[in-house]
Amino acid sequence: MNDVKMETAMNPNKALWEKGDFTRIARTMRKSGEALANSFGIAKGLKVLDLGCGDGTTALPSAALGADVLGVDIARNLVEAGNRRAREQGLANCRFQEGDASDLHALTDQSFDLVVSIFGAMFAPKPYDVAKEMVRVTRPGGRIVMGNWIPNDPTLIAQVLKVSAAYTPPPPEGFVSPMTWGVEDEVIARFAGAGVAKDQIAFARETFTFDYPAPPSDIVRDFRHYYGPTMNAFAAADKTGRAETLQAELEALFDSHNTSPSKEATCIPATFLRVTVART
Ligand SMILES: C[S@@+](CC[C@H](N)C(=O)[O-])C[C@H]1O[C@@H](n2cnc3c(N)ncnc32)[C@H](O)[C@@H]1O
């Protein structure tokens, strides 16, 4: 077994995200990714770390605004896709490398002005280690901005998880749901563990829109075949002969959230928790 295969076999978090092809989902996220980057207050030369960056939904527009961006992601295929997209867009100030948000040993202390993680670091196990690592690599006076999905929220992603969970066996004991990053008290406790006081953390509820010129059923198909967590739900549903029921339930869900006037297009707003930490 070569090193990469052995590491993947040993790290289920990495295997989950390398299993599919998140770029298929990310293409529905470009407009909101760009809008988010515009909200980061980027000045030319700002040193930005984008953690759990995927193929660069926020990293590339941040670089286009003049930041010096490093994208870090656990999935090798997404790091390759990010570097390819940066090359195609002529962004020499944006590079991507593999890394785990819960152990950023390759990155030095206090080396970034802004650490961003949009629906990224929330998926890393060991959330207390994640908070410590984000704080460690941010310079004093710098900021951390996270976008986290909210558990039990009525909008799309929490509902996709709720539907999927009904088809999937319960998680192993001790499993910490990524969605707990969407609970303010949890976020405060995790950053407190990294030495951050409560009054240095601000919360806001914002909207992220999944936007694509294809009907919702096509997007559901992409989730089914390319999004690791949903692929697992379908694999479990398949074993009990319920894959098509899951597909129908998800299609009904996506349809009911679609605000596009055309049935041939998808425009689905979803609420997330924006967390901003001021590093002193
Ligand atoms: C929902 S995607 C979001 C990607 C990107 N931020 C975006 O908005 O398009 C979650 C990303 O987190 C990455 N990820 C999951 N666990 C990680 C970890 N432990 N360390 C770094 N990245 C991780 C996945 O590989 C995936 O690219």
PDBQT file of the ligand as one rigid body, heavy atoms in Angstrom, charges set to zero:
ROOT
HETATM    1  C1  LIG A 301     -18.690  21.713   2.438  1.00  0.00    +0.000 C 
HETATM    2  S1  LIG A 301     -17.061  21.748   1.804  1.00  0.00    +0.000 S 
HETATM    3  C2  LIG A 301     -16.744  23.505   1.721  1.00  0.00    +0.000 C 
HETATM    4  C3  LIG A 301     -15.597  23.876   0.824  1.00  0.00    +0.000 C 
HETATM    5  C4  LIG A 301     -15.356  25.374   0.611  1.00  0.00    +0.000 C 
HETATM    6  N1  LIG A 301     -15.042  26.069   1.822  1.00  0.00    +0.000 N 
HETATM    7  C5  LIG A 301     -16.517  26.007  -0.096  1.00  0.00    +0.000 C 
HETATM    8  O1  LIG A 301     -17.192  26.870   0.525  1.00  0.00    +0.000 OA
HETATM    9  O2  LIG A 301     -16.767  25.673  -1.266  1.00  0.00    +0.000 OA
HETATM   10  C6  LIG A 301     -16.109  21.204   3.190  1.00  0.00    +0.000 C 
HETATM   11  C7  LIG A 301     -14.629  21.195   2.922  1.00  0.00    +0.000 C 
HETATM   12  O3  LIG A 301     -13.924  20.947   4.151  1.00  0.00    +0.000 OA
HETATM   13  C8  LIG A 301     -12.854  20.068   3.873  1.00  0.00    +0.000 C 
HETATM   14  N2  LIG A 301     -12.475  19.396   5.112  1.00  0.00    +0.000 N 
HETATM   15  C9  LIG A 301     -13.160  18.449   5.804  1.00  0.00    +0.000 A 
HETATM   16  N3  LIG A 301     -12.467  18.074   6.900  1.00  0.00    +0.000 NA
HETATM   17  C10 LIG A 301     -11.313  18.805   6.911  1.00  0.00    +0.000 A 
HETATM   18  C11 LIG A 301     -10.186  18.866   7.771  1.00  0.00    +0.000 A 
HETATM   19  N4  LIG A 301     -10.087  18.072   8.842  1.00  0.00    +0.000 N 
HETATM   20  N5  LIG A 301      -9.203  19.735   7.499  1.00  0.00    +0.000 NA
HETATM   21  C12 LIG A 301      -9.256  20.519   6.369  1.00  0.00    +0.000 A 
HETATM   22  N6  LIG A 301     -10.287  20.481   5.511  1.00  0.00    +0.000 NA
HETATM   23  C13 LIG A 301     -11.309  19.651   5.764  1.00  0.00    +0.000 A 
HETATM   24  C14 LIG A 301     -13.426  19.133   2.811  1.00  0.00    +0.000 C 
HETATM   25  O4  LIG A 301     -12.435  18.431   2.113  1.00  0.00    +0.000 OA
HETATM   26  C15 LIG A 301     -14.209  20.104   1.955  1.00  0.00    +0.000 C 
HETATM   27  O5  LIG A 301     -13.409  20.681   0.943  1.00  0.00    +0.000 OA
ENDROOT
TORSDOF 0
